[in-house]
């Protein structure tokens, strides 16, 4: 499949947004790799540093595997070059310092204190490279009574309150189907790194960025948190429904479910006419959105009764024509192969040295002058070690010595 213009997999004469920015990525799992993949898509040179034995933990997270590579690892590590370094060796630590002196951005997601014990903390590296932007991602951040705890996506979701508002009202709390705490932390880290790069243009100095999974999830509580601040009432679980807009949820049809989003009273009137239920449109219990929220328990059964007369696709066509936002609930396969996803270039195709042809989800960013570009497949463990060391000034003899010592792979 040909590459799209905004996500070209071939060389392009114009620079990308982050051309010239070098990122040293010591992170693993998802939060850090997701952040550095975004930076790589935007044109940064990303060097992924992995342990010499098994590399990033997610290389083993399967099935599914494509060839010897886990699909999990392939999802978050494109546009990076890979080097294997043993941080328990003197040669490995010395190499890291040398690479950090040449870097603009350093990303790690060790437990707080680990990088410092290795001699790779912000203070040590910034002394050698004052312009370095050092991003730390952890479960709870580098301050506070929980800072020493290990960080896990599911635990952050639980402790943030996010799971307490996810699921059906009568069911147990649930976690979403993707790792929202990890992915959110990666996005917050990316935003912070871009802000720090901009600040450096004025000050000439880097800074330390401290991002936590828990903080990111608390920030995502957004209007739910605001509601609690206002009322003091614990937010409830509403399944697919919205706490303050009605109807705004998945409703049953004759053969499945349809998501409807009646976001204002004008849409409500269009909705009732399309349902051929004019009495609902004139019923004072449902006249305004606050009315519908108050009378949710009475309204939803009436809507369910009306919608179960016809199929999902039939209602989707009717309501869309009437100007009512709605959609069948797609499977992942349907979503990734939809005409819209295809037209937007949201699936990218790359050739991997051991997995063969692979597909990854493309970048959602659209920049008219400096678009993201998907250039290279995720690296195999240590794929670019010699290349990176040569660029850093090591000759063949020095590289051979480091490899013989077990410092690199």
Secondary structure, DSSP 8 states (H G I E B T S, - for coil): ----GGG-SS--SS--TTTT-EEEE---TTHHHHHHHHHHHTT-EEEEEE-SSS-SGGGG--S-EETTEEHHHHHS--S-EEEEB-TTSHHHHHHHHHHHHT-SEEEE---TTHHHHTT-SHHHHHHH-TT-EEEEEESS-SSSTTTTS---HHHHHHHTTTGGGSS-TTS-----SS-HHHHHHHHHHHHHHHHHHHHHHHHS---EEEEEHHHHHHHHTHHHHHHHHHH-------TTS-SSSSSEEEEE-SSSEEEEE--SHHHHHHHHHHTT-HHHHH-GGGSSHHHHHHTHHHHHHHHHHHHTTS-HHHHHHHHHHTT--EEE---HHHHHTSHHHHHTT-EEEEEETTTEEEEEE------SSS----------TTTTHHHHHHHTT--HHHHHHHHHTTSB-
